[in-house]
Amino acid sequence: MNNLYPSNDPALLDLASAGSRQVGFTPEQLILSADIAFIEVNIAAGFDYRRGDLLSFDAATNTVQPATEAADVANICPFNMTAAQADAQVAGGFMMQVFAQGEFNEQAITLQGELLSAADIAAVKGALNAGGNIRLRSMA
């Protein structure tokens, strides 16, 4: 028997997939639309930023930070960043981009790392609808 092509090689059972590999990926389902837009803002030092966290916006300084109240939201954080990393960004004078437009999954949105209650979702939708560019939608 020729050992160059063993008959028990599973890749030879389907010649179309010979040498291929399957890789799985499970997204967190935050973004629901293709019309995503960002704005460039300053970030406040000393805060942990989490992907999907709601952010409040200070127009006077063009600065965002994690929101503390459900009704005090304007943007959504697209990245994870520790407080030490945020401090370094601020010290370096770097601006960051945050979500300013698009459709997002309300079950993937957080307020300071915590999932939103039904009352918080209503308040957040009201605040974001007043801004007009970010929309939350239920995936249930």
ZIRALIN-V153347 format. One record per residue. N is the residue number from 1. RES is the residue in one letter. SS is DSSP state (H for helix, E for strand, C for the rest). PSI is psi in whole degrees, 0 to 359 (NA if undefined). OMEGA is omega in radians with two decimals (999 if undefined). Layout:
n: [N;N]
res: [RES;RES]
ss: [SS;SS]
psi: [PSI;PSI]
omega: [OMEGA;OMEGA]
This chain:
n: [1;2;3;4;5;6;7;8;9;10;11;12;13;14;15;16;17;18;19;20;21;22;23;24;25;26;27;28;29;30;31;32;33;34;35;36;37;38;39;40;41;42;43;44;45;46;47;48;49;50;51;52;53;54;55;56;57;58;59;60;61;62;63;64;65;66;67;68;69;70;71;72;73;74;75;76;77;78;79;80;81;82;83;84;85;86;87;88;89;90;91;92;93;94;95;96;97;98;99;100;101;102;103;104;105;106;107;108;109;110;111;112;113;114;115;116;117;118;119;120;121;122;123;124;125;126;127;128;129;130;131;132;133;134;135;136;137;138;139;140]
res: [M;N;N;L;Y;P;S;N;D;P;A;L;L;D;L;A;S;A;G;S;R;Q;V;G;F;T;P;E;Q;L;I;L;S;A;D;I;A;F;I;E;V;N;I;A;A;G;F;D;Y;R;R;G;D;L;L;S;F;D;A;A;T;N;T;V;Q;P;A;T;E;A;A;D;V;A;N;I;C;P;F;N;M;T;A;A;Q;A;D;A;Q;V;A;G;G;F;M;M;Q;V;F;A;Q;G;E;F;N;E;Q;A;I;T;L;Q;G;E;L;L;S;A;A;D;I;A;A;V;K;G;A;L;N;A;G;G;N;I;R;L;R;S;M;A]
ss: [C;C;H;H;H;C;C;C;C;H;H;H;C;C;H;H;H;C;C;C;C;C;C;C;C;C;C;C;C;C;E;C;C;C;C;C;E;E;E;E;E;E;E;C;C;C;C;C;E;C;C;C;E;E;E;E;E;E;C;C;C;C;E;E;E;E;C;C;C;C;C;C;C;C;E;E;C;C;C;C;E;C;H;H;H;H;H;H;H;H;H;C;C;C;C;E;E;E;E;E;E;E;E;E;E;H;H;H;C;E;E;C;C;E;E;C;C;H;H;H;H;H;H;H;H;H;H;H;H;H;H;C;C;E;E;E;E;C;C;C]
psi: [142;120;353;330;76;140;346;11;116;335;338;350;327;100;335;334;14;128;4;163;140;136;132;148;129;103;162;358;32;310;132;356;167;358;41;137;152;158;154;123;166;153;151;140;158;10;147;134;135;141;128;352;142;141;143;159;131;106;330;328;1;46;140;156;162;130;148;337;143;327;353;51;151;331;174;138;128;3;166;138;131;165;322;320;321;318;317;320;315;315;326;353;23;144;160;161;137;158;131;351;147;180;130;155;117;337;347;359;141;159;107;44;355;140;154;144;170;320;319;321;317;316;319;316;319;315;317;326;327;325;328;353;334;128;138;142;143;137;2;NA]
omega: [-3.14;-3.11;3.10;-3.12;-3.11;-3.06;-3.14;3.11;-3.08;3.13;-3.13;3.13;3.10;-3.05;3.13;-3.11;-3.14;3.13;-3.14;-3.13;3.10;3.12;3.12;3.10;3.11;-3.14;-3.12;3.03;3.12;-3.04;-3.10;-3.08;3.14;-3.09;-3.12;3.05;-3.12;2.91;3.14;-3.05;2.94;3.04;3.11;3.11;3.01;-3.13;2.94;3.09;-3.12;3.08;-3.13;3.11;3.06;-3.10;2.98;-3.03;3.06;-3.07;-3.11;-3.11;-3.09;-3.05;3.02;3.00;3.12;-3.13;3.09;3.14;-3.12;-3.10;-3.06;-3.06;3.13;-3.04;3.10;-3.11;-3.13;-3.00;2.98;3.11;3.10;3.10;3.12;3.09;3.10;3.10;3.13;3.10;3.14;3.13;3.12;-3.14;-3.11;3.03;-3.14;3.07;3.10;3.12;3.12;-3.13;3.06;3.13;-3.02;-3.14;-3.10;3.11;3.13;-3.14;3.14;3.04;-3.05;3.06;-3.11;3.07;-3.07;3.00;3.12;3.12;3.11;3.12;3.13;3.14;3.13;3.11;3.11;3.14;-3.12;3.09;3.09;3.08;2.99;-3.05;3.14;3.13;3.06;-3.12;3.10;3.10;-3.12;999]
